[in-house]
Amino acid sequence: MEVIVNNNLFNVKVMMTRKDIESGMMGKKFNRDFNGMLFIMDDKPHSFWMKNCIIPLDIIFIRNNKIIKIHKDCPPCKSEDCDRYEGEGDMVLEINGGDCDKYDIVEGDKILID
């Protein structure tokens, strides 16, 4: 699946099941097959953490295809005492840490899903 933000294309893996959402980017790196992970969820408050992730991520909360909140360059964490990144929405997009600044992605931007 493809997600477009500000004319920037991200090839994403879609995560919909509870198990997929809980494991997310744990132990994974982006590669030439995908450079984003899109979580499809109920529209309510959510909390993400970086436990066992191996790369920093930008975490983007989305509601009705509009970016509501961005947590930038969230660092990996190896303990149970990881920071939590909270927001609301019906989707969350995770991309490489720093990509929001690199591509000028800001709260209020619209996303297209193809």
N, CA, C and O atoms as a GROMACS GRO file, in nm:
protein
  456
    1MET      N    1   0.085  -0.117   0.000
    1MET     CA    2   0.000   0.000   0.000
    1MET      C    3   0.090   0.123   0.000
    1MET      O    4   0.202   0.120   0.051
    2GLU      N    5   0.039   0.231  -0.057
    2GLU     CA    6   0.115   0.355  -0.063
    2GLU      C    7   0.042   0.466   0.012
    2GLU      O    8  -0.080   0.478   0.006
    3VAL      N    9   0.121   0.545   0.085
    3VAL     CA   10   0.070   0.663   0.154
    3VAL      C   11   0.148   0.782   0.099
    3VAL      O   12   0.271   0.778   0.088
    4ILE      N   13   0.076   0.888   0.064
    4ILE     CA   14   0.139   1.008   0.011
    4ILE      C   15   0.113   1.124   0.108
    4ILE      O   16  -0.001   1.153   0.144
    5VAL      N   17   0.223   1.190   0.148
    5VAL     CA   18   0.215   1.308   0.233
    5VAL      C   19   0.300   1.416   0.167
    5VAL      O   20   0.420   1.396   0.147
    6ASN      N   21   0.240   1.529   0.134
    6ASN     CA   22   0.313   1.640   0.069
    6ASN      C   23   0.390   1.594  -0.054
    6ASN      O   24   0.506   1.631  -0.072
    7ASN      N   25   0.326   1.514  -0.136
    7ASN     CA   26   0.388   1.460  -0.258
    7ASN      C   27   0.505   1.366  -0.231
    7ASN      O   28   0.582   1.337  -0.322
    8ASN      N   29   0.520   1.318  -0.110
    8ASN     CA   30   0.622   1.220  -0.075
    8ASN      C   31   0.554   1.084  -0.060
    8ASN      O   32   0.457   1.069   0.014
    9LEU      N   33   0.607   0.987  -0.131
    9LEU     CA   34   0.548   0.853  -0.135
    9LEU      C   35   0.615   0.762  -0.033
    9LEU      O   36   0.738   0.752  -0.029
   10PHE      N   37   0.534   0.695   0.048
   10PHE     CA   38   0.581   0.595   0.143
   10PHE      C   39   0.515   0.463   0.109
   10PHE      O   40   0.392   0.455   0.103
   11ASN      N   41   0.595   0.360   0.088
   11ASN     CA   42   0.545   0.223   0.070
   11ASN      C   43   0.532   0.164   0.210
   11ASN      O   44   0.632   0.146   0.279
   12VAL      N   45   0.409   0.134   0.250
   12VAL     CA   46   0.386   0.095   0.389
   12VAL      C   47   0.336  -0.048   0.401
   12VAL      O   48   0.271  -0.103   0.312
   13LYS      N   49   0.371  -0.106   0.515
   13LYS     CA   50   0.308  -0.231   0.558
   13LYS      C   51   0.188  -0.190   0.643
   13LYS      O   52   0.199  -0.100   0.727
   14VAL      N   53   0.076  -0.255   0.622
   14VAL     CA   54  -0.045  -0.223   0.696
   14VAL      C   55  -0.060  -0.320   0.813
   14VAL      O   56  -0.049  -0.441   0.796
   15MET      N   57  -0.084  -0.264   0.930
   15MET     CA   58  -0.100  -0.343   1.052
   15MET      C   59  -0.243  -0.320   1.103
   15MET      O   60  -0.282  -0.208   1.132
   16MET      N   61  -0.319  -0.430   1.113
   16MET     CA   62  -0.459  -0.417   1.155
   16MET      C   63  -0.494  -0.503   1.274
   16MET      O   64  -0.580  -0.465   1.354
   17THR      N   65  -0.430  -0.620   1.288
   17THR     CA   66  -0.465  -0.708   1.399
   17THR      C   67  -0.398  -0.661   1.527
   17THR      O   68  -0.295  -0.593   1.524
   18ARG      N   69  -0.456  -0.696   1.638
   18ARG     CA   70  -0.400  -0.657   1.768
   18ARG      C   71  -0.255  -0.704   1.781
   18ARG      O   72  -0.169  -0.630   1.829
   19LYS      N   73  -0.228  -0.826   1.739
   19LYS     CA   74  -0.092  -0.881   1.747
   19LYS      C   75   0.005  -0.799   1.662
   19LYS      O   76   0.114  -0.765   1.707
   20ASP      N   77  -0.035  -0.767   1.538
   20ASP     CA   78   0.051  -0.688   1.450
   20ASP      C   79   0.075  -0.548   1.506
   20ASP      O   80   0.186  -0.497   1.501
   21ILE      N   81  -0.030  -0.488   1.560
   21ILE     CA   82  -0.017  -0.353   1.616
   21ILE      C   83   0.076  -0.354   1.737
   21ILE      O   84   0.157  -0.263   1.752
   22GLU      N   85   0.066  -0.456   1.822
   22GLU     CA   86   0.151  -0.464   1.940
   22GLU      C   87   0.297  -0.485   1.904
   22GLU      O   88   0.385  -0.431   1.972
   23SER      N   89   0.326  -0.562   1.801
   23SER     CA   90   0.466  -0.589   1.765
   23SER      C   91   0.525  -0.477   1.678
   23SER      O   92   0.644  -0.449   1.689
   24GLY      N   93   0.443  -0.414   1.593
   24GLY     CA   94   0.488  -0.299   1.515
   24GLY      C   95   0.627  -0.314   1.455
   24GLY      O   96   0.655  -0.410   1.384
   25MET      N   97   0.714  -0.217   1.485
   25MET     CA   98   0.849  -0.214   1.429
   25MET      C   99   0.953  -0.282   1.519
   25MET      O  100   1.073  -0.267   1.498
   26MET      N  101   0.907  -0.357   1.620
   26MET     CA  102   1.002  -0.426   1.708
   26MET      C  103   1.094  -0.515   1.627
   26MET      O  104   1.048  -0.604   1.555
   27GLY      N  105   1.223  -0.491   1.638
   27GLY     CA  106   1.323  -0.575   1.573
   27GLY      C  107   1.331  -0.560   1.423
   27GLY      O  108   1.398  -0.639   1.356
   28LYS      N  109   1.264  -0.458   1.366
   28LYS     CA  110   1.260  -0.442   1.220
   28LYS      C  111   1.330  -0.313   1.178
   28LYS      O  112   1.340  -0.217   1.254
   29LYS      N  113   1.378  -0.314   1.055
   29LYS     CA  114   1.430  -0.195   0.988
   29LYS      C  115   1.354  -0.179   0.859
   29LYS      O  116   1.305  -0.276   0.801
   30PHE      N  117   1.343  -0.055   0.813
   30PHE     CA  118   1.285  -0.033   0.682
   30PHE      C  119   1.385  -0.080   0.577
   30PHE      O  120   1.505  -0.083   0.601
   31ASN      N  121   1.333  -0.116   0.459
   31ASN     CA  122   1.419  -0.160   0.350
   31ASN      C  123   1.360  -0.111   0.218
   31ASN      O  124   1.270  -0.027   0.219
   32ARG      N  125   1.408  -0.162   0.108
   32ARG     CA  126   1.358  -0.111  -0.020
   32ARG      C  127   1.214  -0.154  -0.049
   32ARG      O  128   1.150  -0.100  -0.139
   33ASP      N  129   1.162  -0.250   0.026
   33ASP     CA  130   1.024  -0.294   0.007
   33ASP      C  131   0.923  -0.208   0.083
   33ASP      O  132   0.808  -0.193   0.040
   34PHE      N  133   0.966  -0.150   0.195
   34PHE     CA  134   0.874  -0.063   0.271
   34PHE      C  135   0.955   0.038   0.352
   34PHE      O  136   1.061   0.008   0.406
   35ASN      N  137   0.902   0.159   0.358
   35ASN     CA  138   0.967   0.264   0.436
   35ASN      C  139   0.867   0.333   0.530
   35ASN      O  140   0.886   0.448   0.570
   36GLY      N  141   0.762   0.260   0.562
   36GLY     CA  142   0.664   0.308   0.658
   36GLY      C  143   0.576   0.195   0.706
   36GLY      O  144   0.566   0.091   0.641
   37MET      N  145   0.513   0.216   0.820
   37MET     CA  146   0.420   0.119   0.875
   37MET      C  147   0.293   0.195   0.911
   37MET      O  148   0.298   0.294   0.985
   38LEU      N  149   0.178   0.149   0.858
   38LEU     CA  150   0.051   0.216   0.881
   38LEU      C  151  -0.036   0.127   0.968
   38LEU      O  152  -0.069   0.014   0.932
   39PHE      N  153  -0.074   0.180   1.083
   39PHE     CA  154  -0.160   0.109   1.178
   39PHE      C  155  -0.302   0.159   1.160
   39PHE      O  156  -0.328   0.279   1.170
   40ILE      N  157  -0.395   0.067   1.134
   40ILE     CA  158  -0.537   0.100   1.120
   40ILE      C  159  -0.605   0.058   1.250
   40ILE      O  160  -0.602  -0.059   1.288
   41MET      N  161  -0.668   0.156   1.320
   41MET     CA  162  -0.721   0.127   1.453
   41MET      C  163  -0.852   0.200   1.474
   41MET      O  164  -0.896   0.278   1.389
   42ASP      N  165  -0.915   0.175   1.589
   42ASP     CA  166  -1.034   0.249   1.629
   42ASP      C  167  -0.995   0.394   1.656
   42ASP      O  168  -0.883   0.421   1.700
   43ASP      N  169  -1.086   0.485   1.629
   43ASP     CA  170  -1.061   0.627   1.653
   43ASP      C  171  -1.078   0.656   1.801
   43ASP      O  172  -1.189   0.681   1.849
   44LYS      N  173  -0.968   0.653   1.872
   44LYS     CA  174  -0.966   0.679   2.016
   44LYS      C  175  -0.823   0.713   2.056
   44LYS      O  176  -0.734   0.711   1.970
   45PRO      N  177  -0.797   0.744   2.182
   45PRO     CA  178  -0.660   0.768   2.225
   45PRO      C  179  -0.575   0.641   2.215
   45PRO      O  180  -0.622   0.530   2.244
   46HIS      N  181  -0.450   0.658   2.174
   46HIS     CA  182  -0.356   0.547   2.163
   46HIS      C  183  -0.223   0.586   2.226
   46HIS      O  184  -0.191   0.704   2.238
   47SER      N  185  -0.148   0.486   2.266
   47SER     CA  186  -0.017   0.507   2.324
   47SER      C  187   0.081   0.410   2.259
   47SER      O  188   0.060   0.288   2.261
   48PHE      N  189   0.188   0.464   2.202
   48PHE     CA  190   0.291   0.382   2.138
   48PHE      C  191   0.420   0.394   2.219
   48PHE      O  192   0.444   0.495   2.285
   49TRP      N  193   0.501   0.289   2.214
   49TRP     CA  194   0.633   0.295   2.275
   49TRP      C  195   0.733   0.232   2.179
   49TRP      O  196   0.696   0.172   2.079
   50MET      N  197   0.859   0.247   2.211
   50MET     CA  198   0.966   0.205   2.120
   50MET      C  199   1.041   0.083   2.172
   50MET      O  200   1.156   0.060   2.134
   51LYS      N  201   0.975   0.004   2.258
   51LYS     CA  202   1.042  -0.113   2.314
   51LYS      C  203   1.087  -0.209   2.204
   51LYS      O  204   1.009  -0.247   2.116
   52ASN      N  205   1.213  -0.247   2.211
   52ASN     CA  206   1.278  -0.342   2.119
   52ASN      C  207   1.279  -0.296   1.973
   52ASN      O  208   1.299  -0.376   1.882
   53CYS      N  209   1.257  -0.167   1.951
   53CYS     CA  210   1.277  -0.113   1.817
   53CYS      C  211   1.427  -0.092   1.798
   53CYS      O  212   1.501  -0.074   1.895
   54ILE      N  213   1.471  -0.093   1.674
   54ILE     CA  214   1.616  -0.080   1.650
   54ILE      C  215   1.653   0.047   1.574
   54ILE      O  216   1.771   0.076   1.554
   55ILE      N  217   1.550   0.125   1.532
   55ILE     CA  218   1.576   0.252   1.466
   55ILE      C  219   1.485   0.360   1.526
   55ILE      O  220   1.375   0.328   1.571
   56PRO      N  221   1.527   0.486   1.526
   56PRO     CA  222   1.437   0.594   1.569
   56PRO      C  223   1.324   0.611   1.468
   56PRO      O  224   1.341   0.587   1.349
   57LEU      N  225   1.209   0.652   1.517
   57LEU     CA  226   1.091   0.667   1.431
   57LEU      C  227   1.022   0.801   1.455
   57LEU      O  228   1.026   0.855   1.565
   58ASP      N  229   0.959   0.853   1.350
   58ASP     CA  230   0.860   0.959   1.364
   58ASP      C  231   0.725   0.889   1.372
   58ASP      O  232   0.693   0.805   1.288
   59ILE      N  233   0.646   0.923   1.473
   59ILE     CA  234   0.515   0.861   1.495
   59ILE      C  235   0.409   0.966   1.467
   59ILE      O  236   0.404   1.070   1.533
   60ILE      N  237   0.323   0.938   1.369
   60ILE     CA  238   0.227   1.035   1.318
   60ILE      C  239   0.085   0.985   1.343
   60ILE      O  240   0.046   0.882   1.289
   61PHE      N  241   0.009   1.057   1.425
   61PHE     CA  242  -0.130   1.022   1.453
   61PHE      C  243  -0.219   1.092   1.352
   61PHE      O  244  -0.203   1.211   1.324
   62ILE      N  245  -0.316   1.016   1.296
   62ILE     CA  246  -0.399   1.064   1.185
   62ILE      C  247  -0.546   1.038   1.217
   62ILE      O  248  -0.583   0.933   1.272
   63ARG      N  249  -0.630   1.135   1.183
   63ARG     CA  250  -0.776   1.116   1.192
   63ARG      C  251  -0.836   1.170   1.063
   63ARG      O  252  -0.809   1.282   1.022
   64ASN      N  253  -0.919   1.086   1.000
   64ASN     CA  254  -0.986   1.126   0.876
   64ASN      C  255  -0.888   1.183   0.774
   64ASN      O  256  -0.913   1.285   0.710
   65ASN      N  257  -0.774   1.113   0.760
   65ASN     CA  258  -0.670   1.147   0.662
   65ASN      C  259  -0.603   1.282   0.687
   65ASN      O  260  -0.547   1.342   0.596
   66LYS      N  261  -0.609   1.331   0.810
   66LYS     CA  262  -0.542   1.456   0.848
   66LYS      C  263  -0.450   1.428   0.966
   66LYS      O  264  -0.489   1.362   1.062
   67ILE      N  265  -0.327   1.479   0.958
   67ILE     CA  266  -0.230   1.458   1.066
   67ILE      C  267  -0.270   1.542   1.187
   67ILE      O  268  -0.284   1.664   1.178
   68ILE      N  269  -0.290   1.474   1.299
   68ILE     CA  270  -0.335   1.537   1.423
   68ILE      C  271  -0.218   1.569   1.515
   68ILE      O  272  -0.214   1.675   1.577
   69LYS      N  273  -0.123   1.474   1.523
   69LYS     CA  274  -0.010   1.491   1.617
   69LYS      C  275   0.111   1.416   1.563
   69LYS      O  276   0.098   1.310   1.502
   70ILE      N  277   0.229   1.474   1.585
   70ILE     CA  278   0.354   1.410   1.542
   70ILE      C  279   0.450   1.406   1.661
   70ILE      O  280   0.470   1.506   1.730
   71HIS      N  281   0.507   1.288   1.684
   71HIS     CA  282   0.619   1.272   1.778
   71HIS      C  283   0.741   1.244   1.690
   71HIS      O  284   0.746   1.144   1.619
   72LYS      N  285   0.840   1.333   1.697
   72LYS     CA  286   0.955   1.324   1.606
   72LYS      C  287   1.073   1.253   1.670
   72LYS      O  288   1.104   1.268   1.788
   73ASP      N  289   1.139   1.174   1.584
   73ASP     CA  290   1.268   1.112   1.617
   73ASP      C  291   1.267   1.039   1.752
   73ASP      O  292   1.356   1.059   1.835
   74CYS      N  293   1.166   0.955   1.772
   74CYS     CA  294   1.151   0.879   1.897
   74CYS      C  295   1.260   0.772   1.903
   74CYS      O  296   1.271   0.690   1.812
   75PRO      N  297   1.340   0.771   2.009
   75PRO     CA  298   1.453   0.679   2.016
   75PRO      C  299   1.411   0.537   2.055
   75PRO      O  300   1.312   0.519   2.127
   76PRO      N  301   1.486   0.436   2.008
   76PRO     CA  302   1.461   0.298   2.052
   76PRO      C  303   1.478   0.285   2.203
   76PRO      O  304   1.545   0.367   2.266
   77CYS      N  305   1.418   0.182   2.258
   77CYS     CA  306   1.423   0.157   2.403
   77CYS      C  307   1.435   0.006   2.426
   77CYS      O  308   1.368  -0.072   2.358
   78LYS      N  309   1.517  -0.034   2.519
   78LYS     CA  310   1.537  -0.177   2.546
   78LYS      C  311   1.479  -0.222   2.679
   78LYS      O  312   1.477  -0.342   2.707
   79SER      N  313   1.430  -0.129   2.762
   79SER     CA  314   1.380  -0.166   2.894
   79SER      C  315   1.227  -0.165   2.897
   79SER      O  316   1.163  -0.134   2.797
   80GLU      N  317   1.171  -0.199   3.011
   80GLU     CA  318   1.026  -0.192   3.031
   80GLU      C  319   0.983  -0.050   3.064
   80GLU      O  320   0.863  -0.020   3.066
   81ASP      N  321   1.080   0.039   3.088
   81ASP     CA  322   1.052   0.176   3.131
   81ASP      C  323   1.068   0.274   3.014
   81ASP      O  324   1.135   0.376   3.027
   82CYS      N  325   1.007   0.241   2.900
   82CYS     CA  326   1.018   0.324   2.779
   82CYS      C  327   0.922   0.442   2.786
   82CYS      O  328   0.816   0.434   2.849
   83ASP      N  329   0.963   0.552   2.720
   83ASP     CA  330   0.871   0.664   2.704
   83ASP      C  331   0.751   0.619   2.623
   83ASP      O  332   0.761   0.528   2.540
   84ARG      N  333   0.638   0.683   2.647
   84ARG     CA  334   0.516   0.654   2.571
   84ARG      C  335   0.482   0.777   2.488
   84ARG      O  336   0.497   0.891   2.532
   85TYR      N  337   0.435   0.751   2.366
   85TYR     CA  338   0.401   0.857   2.273
   85TYR      C  339   0.251   0.847   2.245
   85TYR      O  340   0.204   0.751   2.184
   86GLU      N  341   0.178   0.948   2.292
   86GLU     CA  342   0.032   0.939   2.291
   86GLU      C  343  -0.029   1.033   2.187
   86GLU      O  344   0.029   1.136   2.151
   87GLY      N  345  -0.146   0.994   2.142
   87GLY     CA  346  -0.222   1.074   2.048
   87GLY      C  347  -0.355   1.007   2.021
   87GLY      O  348  -0.384   0.900   2.074
   88GLU      N  349  -0.437   1.071   1.938
   88GLU     CA  350  -0.567   1.017   1.903
   88GLU      C  351  -0.578   1.006   1.752
   88GLU      O  352  -0.510   1.077   1.678
   89GLY      N  353  -0.665   0.917   1.708
   89GLY     CA  354  -0.690   0.905   1.566
   89GLY      C  355  -0.729   0.765   1.526
   89GLY      O  356  -0.736   0.674   1.609
   90ASP      N  357  -0.756   0.749   1.396
   90ASP     CA  358  -0.795   0.618   1.344
   90ASP      C  359  -0.681   0.548   1.271
   90ASP      O  360  -0.695   0.434   1.227
   91MET      N  361  -0.567   0.618   1.257
   91MET     CA  362  -0.448   0.559   1.196
   91MET      C  363  -0.324   0.620   1.260
   91MET      O  364  -0.325   0.732   1.311
   92VAL      N  365  -0.217   0.542   1.255
   92VAL     CA  366  -0.085   0.592   1.295
   92VAL      C  367   0.013   0.549   1.187
   92VAL      O  368   0.014   0.434   1.144
   93LEU      N  369   0.094   0.644   1.143
   93LEU     CA  370   0.198   0.616   1.045
   93LEU      C  371   0.333   0.629   1.113
   93LEU      O  372   0.362   0.731   1.175
   94GLU      N  373   0.415   0.525   1.102
   94GLU     CA  374   0.552   0.531   1.151
   94GLU      C  375   0.646   0.534   1.032
   94GLU      O  376   0.636   0.453   0.940
   95ILE      N  377   0.738   0.632   1.035
   95ILE     CA  378   0.838   0.646   0.930
   95ILE      C  379   0.974   0.667   0.996
   95ILE      O  380   0.982   0.684   1.118
   96ASN      N  381   1.079   0.667   0.918
   96ASN     CA  382   1.213   0.688   0.973
   96ASN      C  383   1.219   0.815   1.056
   96ASN      O  384   1.162   0.918   1.019
   97GLY      N  385   1.287   0.806   1.169
   97GLY     CA  386   1.307   0.924   1.252
   97GLY      C  387   1.376   1.033   1.171
   97GLY      O  388   1.477   1.008   1.105
   98GLY      N  389   1.322   1.152   1.176
   98GLY     CA  390   1.378   1.264   1.102
   98GLY      C  391   1.310   1.290   0.968
   98GLY      O  392   1.330   1.396   0.909
   99ASP      N  393   1.230   1.195   0.919
   99ASP     CA  394   1.166   1.213   0.789
   99ASP      C  395   1.062   1.326   0.790
   99ASP      O  396   1.043   1.392   0.688
  100CYS      N  397   0.996   1.350   0.903
  100CYS     CA  398   0.899   1.461   0.907
  100CYS      C  399   0.970   1.594   0.882
  100CYS      O  400   0.920   1.678   0.807
  101ASP      N  401   1.086   1.613   0.943
  101ASP     CA  402   1.162   1.735   0.918
  101ASP      C  403   1.217   1.736   0.776
  101ASP      O  404   1.213   1.839   0.708
  102LYS      N  405   1.269   1.623   0.732
  102LYS     CA  406   1.329   1.613   0.598
  102LYS      C  407   1.228   1.647   0.489
  102LYS      O  408   1.263   1.714   0.392
  103TYR      N  409   1.102   1.601   0.504
  103TYR     CA  410   1.000   1.620   0.402
  103TYR      C  411   0.898   1.728   0.439
  103TYR      O  412   0.795   1.741   0.373
  104ASP      N  413   0.926   1.805   0.544
  104ASP     CA  414   0.839   1.914   0.586
  104ASP      C  415   0.696   1.868   0.612
  104ASP      O  416   0.600   1.930   0.568
  105ILE      N  417   0.684   1.757   0.685
  105ILE     CA  418   0.554   1.702   0.724
  105ILE      C  419   0.517   1.763   0.859
  105ILE      O  420   0.593   1.754   0.955
  106VAL      N  421   0.398   1.825   0.866
  106VAL     CA  422   0.356   1.894   0.988
  106VAL      C  423   0.211   1.858   1.022
  106VAL      O  424   0.137   1.807   0.939
  107GLU      N  425   0.174   1.887   1.147
  107GLU     CA  426   0.036   1.866   1.189
  107GLU      C  427  -0.055   1.950   1.101
  107GLU      O  428  -0.024   2.064   1.069
  108GLY      N  429  -0.168   1.892   1.063
  108GLY     CA  430  -0.263   1.958   0.974
  108GLY      C  431  -0.251   1.912   0.830
  108GLY      O  432  -0.344   1.931   0.751
  109ASP      N  433  -0.136   1.851   0.793
  109ASP     CA  434  -0.120   1.800   0.657
  109ASP      C  435  -0.219   1.688   0.632
  109ASP      O  436  -0.256   1.615   0.723
  110LYS      N  437  -0.262   1.675   0.508
  110LYS     CA  438  -0.350   1.566   0.465
  110LYS      C  439  -0.265   1.453   0.411
  110LYS      O  440  -0.157   1.475   0.358
  111ILE      N  441  -0.317   1.330   0.424
  111ILE     CA  442  -0.251   1.215   0.364
  111ILE      C  443  -0.345   1.153   0.260
  111ILE      O  444  -0.467   1.160   0.272
  112LEU      N  445  -0.286   1.093   0.161
  112LEU     CA  446  -0.361   1.016   0.061
  112LEU      C  447  -0.318   0.871   0.072
  112LEU      O  448  -0.200   0.842   0.087
  113ILE      N  449  -0.415   0.781   0.064
  113ILE     CA  450  -0.385   0.638   0.068
  113ILE      C  451  -0.423   0.580  -0.067
  113ILE      O  452  -0.534   0.598  -0.116
  114ASP      N  453  -0.327   0.509  -0.126
  114ASP     CA  454  -0.348   0.453  -0.260
  114ASP      C  455  -0.327   0.303  -0.255
  114ASP      O  456  -0.339   0.235  -0.357
   0.00000   0.00000   0.00000
